[in-house]
Amino acid sequence: MRRTPRRIAFVALPALMAGVLVSTGPAGADPTGTSTTVGSVRAELETRDQVRRVHVKLAGADMLDRVVAAGFDLDHGLKRVPTGIEGEAVVTAEQIAELTAMGVEVLGDDEGFAWSDEADGGIQGAAARAAQPASHDATVRIARADWFTTKGQGFLYVEARTTEGQQEEPVVEMQLENDSGRGTSFGFPRTMSRFVDSGQYMFHRNLFKLDARPNQIRVTSSTGGVTTGKVSDWLEDAPPPLTANPSYKSDFVDGYKHPQQLYSRAKEIARQYPDIAEIVYLPNQTNGYQRKAQATIGGTDQSAVVVSSAAWGHEGGNDITVEFVGRPEADLPLTVEVAGKAVRVLLATDASGAPASTATQVADALKARSQGLIDRAHPYRTNAGTGIVAPTAGPVALTDFLDQKRVGAPEGEVPRGPVTIPVLRIGKHRDGKKPGVLIQAQDHAREWVPATTSLESAERLVHNYRSDRETKKIVDNTDVFFILSNNPDGANYSFYNFASQRKNMTNHCPDATADPGQRNSWGVDLNRNYRVGSGHDGYAGGSTNCVSGTYQGPEELSEPESKNIIWLVEKYSNIKFMMSVHSNGGQLFWQPGAYIADGRITTPRPPLGDEAFYWQSASRILSQVKAHRETVVTPENVGGSSDVLYSSAGNVREDLYYTYGIYAFGWEVGGSVYNPATGDWQGGSFQPEWAGNPELVSGHAETMEYANGIMEMFRVAADWGRDRKDPTSELVPGGGKYRGPVDVRFETSEPATIYYTTDGSRPTLQSPRYAATEFREPGQVFHVTETTTFKWFSVDSAGNIEKNYDPTKNDRRNNYRTATITIARR
Ligand SMILES: [Zn+2]
């Protein structure tokens, strides 16, 4: 039987996160946002981005939370390193000083990521030690020991836990040793790094360079616990890639594409391949690549006035001028004259004929008496507006600043106003019966590679449909929805104006941050705007500060771009897979992706069957990425995003998985690449040179390798849709008579969740679920001391139930599994 979509009850927990003051945003004053007079305006409109990207190092998650809450733009490219978190910050010089004051280490623009804790662990030359018999001690467990190679270099990645890991005084140390292949002895003890997140001990972990593949590792704790484990291969089990077919066509995308190009090509594909493609239009238009025309007049002190047009800039706001006029006569009242689009504020004078209007008075007069041209006027930032306003040298032109093109912007004008986002739907049978896969790219505007990666995948589907059997199988058996850019307004702003734009262009800011000097910091982080594990419910990693890089919006689903995603998955309920494609970081994520910081309470962990299915899918997807040029997404960057990176409140994946039962992946394409010439991992960037070094940092190479991964995700979905095979499971060792207590555990033939009872009752979907010993570990071990009967069944990721058992009906067949462990009385 098939499962029905999961509906996990989700309890919204009370807000625990302290509110963040809106007025303390770190965005620096932008001189182009202050007053300019007509004539000099156009000449001054050569904005250079005042920000730069620097590498930063933070001591841990607590510091990260503080820095993000203060409004810093730190998302993506973040990486756990043994001594903390490293990442990139988009900052001004002023902000660098603020970061340093908060304890953040700013490493500069040029220093790349480097694992500082590498060790050369070849066995050669080592003093051989007598191999010790493997012993199991409950105080130490190995969660992972993965071996991989990239560009001729081997690596060993280990995660191990001690049950004493939370202990602070003294901190328990863990030592790792490895052999150098079957039958060799352990050697090269190295101290492992303790990973603590939000005050909770997670595990110890390290990535080590090694020249020979070990067969086993041994981990010893400073309190005497010791265990050994076998080394597994990471990404070494790839099925043949689609590109193995010599007639397979790829490499269609020839450069970065702005949203107009992406959407235009999507529509063209639908016209060219009407039998397998169509366009679905999303119902909520974006808020638009558009802004109100503004000026900050009179400097930035108590006499400064910030004015904003009622009309959008391109709809007349840009034609407005505002002039503050002084007059020689004494004791005149404040008045406003309007002639066409010219607004003249005749400043009040005192008894001596000197100007006497304060900034607040001028702002109020403009709002009340500009005949509707100005609907927002206020003092600058947090000023009270008590200063006396000075006359301007002439009329000041208001501008939306959108005709200021950044260096390197594409040719042409950007269409202004709201945008309808087209979804490119590809599939032979688009009748809702095939598993749907949603590929959603570029929630974050500056992430250009996700859009080209998604477009390349769409091109491969349609161009290879008639000539490649594997591609035909995908198109015949899936229903794919491509959103090539889910943030077209922000993406245009990134292409044409401000390359580092992350959010959309909606300005929700109050007066204190609404002046045009803040315009590059406005917008909502679309991947913090969803309903599950939301910042509005107290989860960490979304900001209430409207100029923060992770601003979550005034409420859940406040933005049309996020409303559209919910509309799409509700309308097309066959969507069972989703990939939210981001850059750059070299990570593949699923749930849990958010937690409440106090106590580190994550969203619910997926059942073991889903967790195993995610891992299996990840391995397939990432093996295909590796097949292109040996780029390895390392295992420490794969898993629940809040476990391996940080909490991101209100992300889309949590909503789609917990509300709709969709397998929802998050992807950071374009991460670190191992550079054999330097022996270091070289970090990626948001907009790597398209035709850069094909072995290192190149937008083209990233597009091609990650498109391989998206194609494999389609194959995962197609296989899932055709999966009619029931899982099987075993209790190991099985039922029978034992002379004393015995340890038992379940094994399954494929990723599957087991529901079991030990009280004699029949197992149902409400029965206990077989769980992991701890997250990122295999299933738990039951220590059975008395005669016990286990009754159970397993359910695979496609909803097939072992032996066709129906847990919802108490029928006479009751063909669940059963085993009795009989413990002899002594
Ligand atoms: Zn992103």
Residues whose N, C-alpha, C, O or C-beta is under 5 A from the ligand:
A	BS01	ZN	H444 H582 S583
